[in-house]
Amino acid sequence: MMRLPIFFLLILAACQGPPEPAPAQKKPLRDYRGIIHCHSLFSHDSKGTYEEILAAAKAAKIDFICMTDHPPKDDKGRPLREGWTGIHDGVLFIQGAEYGDQILGLGLKEPITGKDRRGTIQAIHEQGGVAIACHPEMIDNWDDYAEADGMEIYNVHATLQRKAKDKMFMLQIPKVMKENPEGSFQLLQELDPKILERWDSINLKRRFAGVAGNDAHQNVSFFGFQLDPYPRAFRFVTTHVLASELSQEAILDALRQARCYVAFEILGDPKGFAFGAGGCCAGEDWATVLHPFGSEMTPDKSGLEDGTGMSVRYPLPAWHEEDSVTVDAEGKIHYSNFKMMTKGMAWDTGISRCYSVPPGLYRVVVHRKVGEKAYPWLIPSPIYIGPKRP
C-alpha cells in the first residue's frame, strides 16, 4: 500500500525541475589608473601617434585611456574608425570625442551630430557612452548639462591659460624647464575653488563624477621647450576608477556611478587609497569598504537610520580636509568641517575614522607637502548619506 504514495512523490519531485542556481557573487572592485581627455594626430591641434601614447601610458603604469579627438571637419568618424580600441599591450583604449560645446563623449562607435548640448548628451547616451562636461570654466548655463554623467574638476590646459595671465608665473617656466623639466607640471598643480563649488552643488542634487582632464596634445612649446610630452603629462595627473575588470563596459559604468578620484601622480603612487562609509578601509581589498566614494546611502538602500561610520586611508604621509556640504534656501553653498579620529599624527599614513555622521554630502581632499608647500594630491567623489536626493 505504501508504493502508491511514494510513486506520486517521485512524480512531484520530477515536476519541480532543477534547483535554482545560487545568485552570482559580485566581482571585487579594483583600482584602475586612467587618462581622460587625450588627443592624437586625428585632432587638428596634435601630431601625436598612438604608438607614442601607448609608450607613455606603459611608462606611467596607465591602465586605460579615453581618447577624445576633435572630430575632423571632412570626416567626423575617422578617429572612431581608425583609432585604437580595446586592449593594446596591456592598456585599454576607449574611443570618444571632444565637442565644441564643452562635452566629452566617451565610449562612442559612431560620430554624433547633436543640435545643442542636450542633444549631444542624449546622442552619447544612445550609444551607451558617458557624457562629461569639459572646460567647465567656459560653461555659462549648467542647466544644459542636467543629463551629463560628470565634469572635469581639473583641466591642465585651462589651468595653464588661467595662470599664464600672471607675468611672474611666465618668468618661472624657463628656470623650471632648465632645472627640473619633469617637475614643471607642478606649477599647474592647483584647484579652482569655483569649479569645486559647482561640482558640489550638482552632487547635492544627484551623483556626478569628477575627473581630471589631461587635455593631452603634446603640442605646447615655450621658447623651444616642449612643455607637455605625453610621458610627462601622464605622470602628472590621472583619474582612477573602481571597476570590476579592465573593460570598456566596466570603466564607463564606474564613471556613471562616480566611483572615481583625481590623483596628482607627481606626488606619489596613490594605490591603497580609500575613502568610504560603512567599512573600515582595512587591507588592500576594496571588498572591505562597503560604500566607497561616489556611493549614495539612503534609508531604503542601506538601512541607514541615525548615522554611519566613515573612514579614509592613504598609503603615503599626507593629510586631508574634511568637508560637509550644504545649501541654503537661496542656493548658496556652505562648508563645515567634520572631524575624523586619526590613527597616527598629522602628515602620517594610517586610517582616520569618524564613527557616526549625520545625513549630508561628504568629501575629502588629501594633500601632500613638497618642501614647505602643500599641494592637492587626491580628490575622490563625495559620499551622500541621507534621504533620496531630489
SULSUL-V497778 format. One record per pair of residues at least 12 apart in sequence whose C-alpha atoms are under 7 Angstrom apart, sorted by the first residue. I is the first residue (numbers start at 1). J is the second residue. Records with the same first field share a line. If there is no record, write none. Layout:
I = J / J
This chain:
27 = 244
28 = 244 / 286 / 287
29 = 242 / 243 / 244 / 286 / 287
30 = 242 / 243 / 244 / 286
31 = 240 / 241 / 242 / 243
32 = 63 / 240 / 241 / 242
33 = 62 / 63 / 64 / 238 / 239 / 240 / 241
34 = 62 / 63 / 64 / 65 / 238 / 239 / 240
35 = 64 / 65 / 66 / 214 / 238 / 239
36 = 65 / 66 / 212 / 213 / 214 / 239
37 = 66 / 67 / 68 / 213 / 214 / 215 / 216
38 = 66 / 67 / 68 / 69 / 214 / 215 / 216 / 217
39 = 67 / 68 / 69 / 216 / 217
40 = 69 / 217
42 = 69 / 79
43 = 69 / 70 / 71 / 72
46 = 217 / 218 / 219
48 = 218
53 = 230
56 = 230 / 231 / 234
57 = 234
60 = 231 / 234 / 235
62 = 91
63 = 91 / 92
64 = 91 / 92 / 93
65 = 92 / 93 / 94
66 = 93 / 94 / 95 / 96 / 106
67 = 94 / 95 / 96 / 97
68 = 95 / 96 / 97 / 98 / 104
69 = 97 / 98
70 = 97 / 98 / 99
71 = 97
76 = 111
77 = 110 / 111
80 = 95 / 109 / 110
94 = 106 / 107 / 248
95 = 107 / 108
96 = 108
101 = 117
102 = 133 / 134 / 135
103 = 131 / 132 / 133 / 134
104 = 131 / 132 / 133 / 134
105 = 124 / 129 / 130 / 131 / 132
106 = 129 / 130 / 131
107 = 129 / 130
108 = 127 / 129
117 = 144
118 = 144 / 145
121 = 147 / 148
130 = 149 / 252 / 256
131 = 148 / 149 / 150
132 = 148 / 149 / 150 / 151
133 = 148 / 150 / 151 / 152
134 = 151 / 152
135 = 152 / 155 / 158
136 = 152
149 = 208 / 209 / 256
150 = 208 / 209 / 210
151 = 209 / 210 / 211
152 = 210 / 211 / 212 / 213
153 = 195 / 196 / 210 / 211 / 212
154 = 191 / 212 / 213
155 = 212 / 213 / 214 / 215
156 = 213 / 214 / 215
157 = 215
159 = 188
160 = 188
182 = 232
185 = 236
189 = 375
190 = 376
201 = 333
204 = 361
205 = 389 / 390
206 = 389
207 = 258
208 = 258
209 = 255 / 258 / 260 / 381
210 = 381
211 = 239 / 261 / 262
212 = 237 / 238 / 239 / 262
214 = 237
216 = 230 / 233
218 = 230
235 = 265 / 266
236 = 264 / 265 / 266
237 = 263 / 264 / 265
238 = 262 / 263 / 264 / 265
239 = 260 / 261 / 262 / 263
240 = 260 / 261 / 262
241 = 254 / 259 / 260 / 261
242 = 254 / 259 / 260
257 = 294
258 = 294 / 381
259 = 293 / 294 / 381
260 = 380 / 381
261 = 378 / 379 / 380 / 381
262 = 378 / 379 / 380
263 = 377 / 378 / 379
264 = 377 / 378
267 = 377
270 = 315
272 = 284 / 314 / 315
273 = 313 / 314 / 315
274 = 312 / 313 / 314
275 = 292 / 293 / 311 / 312 / 313
276 = 289 / 291 / 292 / 293 / 310 / 311 / 312
277 = 290 / 291 / 292 / 308 / 309 / 310 / 311
278 = 290 / 291 / 308 / 309 / 310
280 = 311
281 = 311 / 312 / 313
293 = 380 / 381 / 382 / 383
294 = 381 / 382 / 383
295 = 383 / 384
296 = 383 / 384 / 385
297 = 384 / 385 / 386
298 = 385 / 386 / 387 / 388
299 = 386 / 387
306 = 358
307 = 356 / 357 / 358 / 359
308 = 355 / 356 / 357
309 = 354 / 355 / 356 / 357
310 = 353 / 354 / 355
311 = 351 / 352 / 353 / 354
312 = 351 / 352 / 353
313 = 350 / 351 / 352
314 = 349 / 350
315 = 349
316 = 349
317 = 347 / 348 / 349
318 = 347 / 348 / 349 / 366 / 367 / 368
319 = 346 / 347 / 366 / 367 / 368
320 = 364 / 365 / 366 / 367
321 = 364 / 365 / 366
322 = 337 / 338 / 339 / 363 / 364
323 = 335 / 336 / 337 / 338 / 362 / 363 / 364
324 = 336 / 337 / 338 / 360 / 361 / 362 / 363
325 = 360 / 361 / 362
339 = 354
340 = 352 / 353 / 354
341 = 353 / 354
359 = 385 / 386
360 = 384 / 385 / 386
361 = 382 / 383 / 384 / 385
362 = 382 / 383 / 384
363 = 381 / 382 / 383
364 = 379 / 380
365 = 378 / 379
366 = 378 / 379
